[in-house]
């Protein structure tokens, strides 16, 4: 199993999240008093000012904010692409702040599945090879990773497009490929950055239907967006302003996207 191989690779980092009953109670994401400061032109600019946030296993959360609110910086820190200046960040029970670069890369590869606004697919590779790419970095054998990629593409409804390259797909199909790539490592967290930003409104609703189906299947999703309507497909909205959480909003009646069936049993 892909998950068994990759779990063994991070077990030394994840001692706080072992044992099934304890593991189920560990938040996927827990940050406390997170501060991120950049040095720019000899001046310190604090982009995040003491953020504290918990995302439980199986939640679907949106992070909203205007330009300059700190949401992009928070996305980069949550994605283990940037390090916080101070504060605590636990990803699936692992304290991120004490990891070296190699450990951080391994944790990011195993624990986070990224979905980007612009899809970020390799144009010269077919979609199976695109989806398998995170497993290359995880050093999964070629035959195993390609079969896992094919299975995940069938999950998102692209089993009849396996030989296609990105240029032969619609925008919605390309984003489904990106979602399959995010899922192939069986990550703890799906981190989506404006996932419908390059799509028309109808296709965007279909992609939100995929995210809602993933949420219904127990996946943990954090979406970063500026679009209030798209945020309302989630359970909870975190509003950022000036590098701080201005409001946490429970969505009592999330919008319902067109129903999408995902076939995880295949």
ABEGO torsion letter per residue (X at the ends): XAAAAAAAAAAAAAAAABEAAAAAABBABBBBGBBBBBBBGGBBBBABBGBBBBBBBGBBBBBBEBBGAGAAAAAAAAAGABBBABEBBBBGGBBAAABBAAAAAAAAAAABBBBBAAGGBBAABBAAAAAAAAAAAAGBBAAAAAAAAAAAAAAAGAAAAAABBAAABBAAAAAAAAAAAAAAAGBABBBBBGAAAABBAAAAAAAAAAAAAAAAAGBBBBBBBABAAAAAABABBBBBBGGBBABBBBBABBBBBBBBBBBAAX
